[in-house]
Amino acid sequence: MKLPNKIYTYKQSVIYYMIVIIKYVSETHSLSIFDLYRKVSNTILLPDFLDAVCCLYAIDKIEYDSNTKMIYYVDRN
């Protein structure tokens, strides 16, 4: 997992990638994991995409349904 430091800038870090991903998911509220990767694949490599999705899941910003292979945005106020 890439965190911002002397080697990696903010735009190369998992924090930036999480923001990019959450923007796509929050706009649609649900999205196939494959469609999501297709939308961000021009800016995010697969290992970084997986790190960012795992982090978003861990902090409870998205949910994943393994039956439908869909990611859902979690809006908690």
MIDOSE-1310 file (N, C-alpha, C; in nm, 2 decimals, decimal comma, always signed):
residues 77
mklp	+0,08/-0,12/+0,00/+0,00/+0,00/+0,00/+0,09/+0,12/+0,00; +0,06/+0,21/-0,09/+0,14/+0,34/-0,11/+0,08/+0,45/-0,03; +0,15/+0,50/+0,07/+0,11/+0,61/+0,15/+0,20/+0,73/+0,11; +0,14/+0,86/+0,12/+0,23/+0,97/+0,08/+0,35/+0,98/+0,17
nkiy	+0,47/+1,00/+0,10/+0,59/+1,01/+0,18/+0,69/+1,08/+0,08; +0,82/+1,06/+0,11/+0,92/+1,12/+0,03/+0,93/+1,06/-0,11; +0,89/+0,93/-0,12/+0,90/+0,86/-0,25/+0,77/+0,88/-0,33; +0,65/+0,86/-0,27/+0,52/+0,87/-0,34/+0,46/+1,00/-0,30
tykq	+0,41/+1,07/-0,41/+0,33/+1,19/-0,39/+0,19/+1,16/-0,35; +0,12/+1,26/-0,31/-0,02/+1,24/-0,27/-0,10/+1,17/-0,39; -0,08/+1,22/-0,51/-0,15/+1,17/-0,63/-0,11/+1,03/-0,66; +0,00/+0,97/-0,60/+0,04/+0,83/-0,63/+0,01/+0,75/-0,51
sviy	-0,07/+0,80/-0,41/-0,10/+0,73/-0,29/-0,24/+0,66/-0,29; -0,25/+0,57/-0,20/-0,38/+0,50/-0,19/-0,49/+0,60/-0,14; -0,46/+0,70/-0,07/-0,55/+0,80/-0,02/-0,62/+0,87/-0,14; -0,54/+0,91/-0,23/-0,59/+0,98/-0,35/-0,68/+0,88/-0,44
ymiv	-0,63/+0,76/-0,45/-0,71/+0,66/-0,53/-0,84/+0,63/-0,46; -0,84/+0,63/-0,33/-0,97/+0,61/-0,26/-1,07/+0,72/-0,29; -1,02/+0,84/-0,30/-1,11/+0,95/-0,33/-1,16/+0,94/-0,47; -1,08/+0,90/-0,56/-1,12/+0,89/-0,70/-1,23/+0,78/-0,71
iiky	-1,21/+0,67/-0,65/-1,30/+0,56/-0,65/-1,43/+0,59/-0,58; -1,43/+0,66/-0,47/-1,55/+0,69/-0,39/-1,63/+0,79/-0,47; -1,57/+0,88/-0,55/-1,65/+0,97/-0,64/-1,74/+0,89/-0,74; -1,68/+0,79/-0,80/-1,76/+0,71/-0,90/-1,87/+0,63/-0,83
vset	-1,84/+0,57/-0,72/-1,94/+0,49/-0,65/-2,05/+0,58/-0,59; -2,01/+0,69/-0,53/-2,12/+0,77/-0,47/-2,21/+0,84/-0,57; -2,16/+0,86/-0,69/-2,25/+0,91/-0,80/-2,36/+0,81/-0,84; -2,32/+0,69/-0,85/-2,41/+0,59/-0,90/-2,48/+0,50/-0,79
hsls	-2,42/+0,51/-0,67/-2,46/+0,43/-0,55/-2,45/+0,28/-0,56; -2,43/+0,23/-0,68/-2,40/+0,09/-0,70/-2,33/+0,07/-0,83; -2,23/-0,01/-0,83/-2,15/-0,03/-0,96/-2,08/-0,17/-0,95; -2,08/-0,23/-1,07/-2,01/-0,35/-1,08/-1,86/-0,33/-1,05
ifdl	-1,79/-0,42/-0,99/-1,65/-0,40/-0,96/-1,57/-0,39/-1,09; -1,62/-0,47/-1,19/-1,55/-0,46/-1,32/-1,57/-0,33/-1,39; -1,69/-0,28/-1,39/-1,72/-0,15/-1,45/-1,64/-0,04/-1,38; -1,64/-0,05/-1,25/-1,56/+0,05/-1,17/-1,41/+0,05/-1,21
yrkv	-1,36/-0,07/-1,22/-1,22/-0,07/-1,26/-1,20/-0,02/-1,40; -1,29/-0,05/-1,49/-1,28/+0,01/-1,63/-1,28/+0,16/-1,63; -1,36/+0,22/-1,54/-1,37/+0,36/-1,54/-1,24/+0,43/-1,48; -1,17/+0,36/-1,39/-1,05/+0,42/-1,33/-0,92/+0,36/-1,38
snti	-0,93/+0,26/-1,47/-0,81/+0,19/-1,51/-0,71/+0,28/-1,59; -0,75/+0,39/-1,64/-0,66/+0,48/-1,71/-0,57/+0,56/-1,61; -0,62/+0,57/-1,48/-0,54/+0,64/-1,38/-0,48/+0,55/-1,27; -0,55/+0,44/-1,25/-0,51/+0,35/-1,13/-0,47/+0,21/-1,18
llpd	-0,36/+0,17/-1,14/-0,32/+0,03/-1,17/-0,39/-0,07/-1,09; -0,40/-0,19/-1,13/-0,48/-0,29/-1,06/-0,44/-0,31/-0,91; -0,31/-0,33/-0,88/-0,27/-0,35/-0,74/-0,31/-0,23/-0,65; -0,30/-0,11/-0,71/-0,34/+0,01/-0,63/-0,49/+0,02/-0,62
flda	-0,56/-0,02/-0,72/-0,71/-0,03/-0,72/-0,76/-0,12/-0,61; -0,70/-0,24/-0,60/-0,74/-0,34/-0,50/-0,71/-0,28/-0,36; -0,59/-0,22/-0,34/-0,56/-0,16/-0,21/-0,66/-0,05/-0,17; -0,70/+0,03/-0,27/-0,80/+0,14/-0,24/-0,93/+0,08/-0,21
vccl	-0,98/-0,02/-0,28/-1,11/-0,08/-0,26/-1,11/-0,15/-0,12; -1,00/-0,21/-0,08/-0,99/-0,28/+0,05/-1,00/-0,18/+0,16; -0,93/-0,07/+0,14/-0,93/+0,04/+0,24/-1,07/+0,10/+0,26; -1,14/+0,13/+0,15/-1,27/+0,18/+0,15/-1,37/+0,08/+0,22
yaid	-1,35/-0,05/+0,20/-1,43/-0,15/+0,26/-1,40/-0,15/+0,41; -1,28/-0,14/+0,45/-1,23/-0,15/+0,59/-1,29/-0,03/+0,67; -1,30/+0,09/+0,61/-1,35/+0,20/+0,68/-1,50/+0,22/+0,66; -1,56/+0,12/+0,60/-1,71/+0,11/+0,59/-1,77/+0,22/+0,50
kiey	-1,70/+0,26/+0,39/-1,75/+0,35/+0,30/-1,82/+0,28/+0,18; -1,78/+0,15/+0,16/-1,85/+0,07/+0,05/-1,88/-0,06/+0,11; -1,98/-0,13/+0,04/-2,01/-0,27/+0,07/-2,00/-0,35/-0,06; -1,96/-0,47/-0,04/-1,95/-0,56/-0,16/-2,04/-0,68/-0,15
dsnt	-2,12/-0,70/-0,25/-2,20/-0,82/-0,26/-2,14/-0,92/-0,35; -2,09/-1,03/-0,30/-2,02/-1,13/-0,37/-2,11/-1,20/-0,47; -2,24/-1,21/-0,44/-2,33/-1,28/-0,53/-2,35/-1,20/-0,66; -2,37/-1,07/-0,65/-2,39/-0,99/-0,77/-2,27/-0,92/-0,82
kmiy	-2,16/-0,93/-0,74/-2,03/-0,87/-0,78/-2,05/-0,72/-0,79; -2,13/-0,66/-0,70/-2,16/-0,52/-0,71/-2,10/-0,45/-0,58; -2,05/-0,33/-0,60/-2,01/-0,24/-0,49/-2,12/-0,14/-0,47; -2,15/-0,12/-0,34/-2,25/-0,02/-0,30/-2,19/+0,09/-0,21
yvdr	-2,23/+0,21/-0,24/-2,19/+0,32/-0,15/-2,27/+0,32/-0,02; -2,20/+0,34/+0,09/-2,26/+0,34/+0,22/-2,26/+0,49/+0,26; -2,38/+0,54/+0,28/-2,40/+0,68/+0,32/-2,45/+0,68/+0,47; -2,36/+0,70/+0,56/-2,39/+0,71/+0,70/-2,38/+0,85/+0,75
n	-2,48/+0,90/+0,80/-2,48/+1,04/+0,86/-2,47/+1,04/+1,01
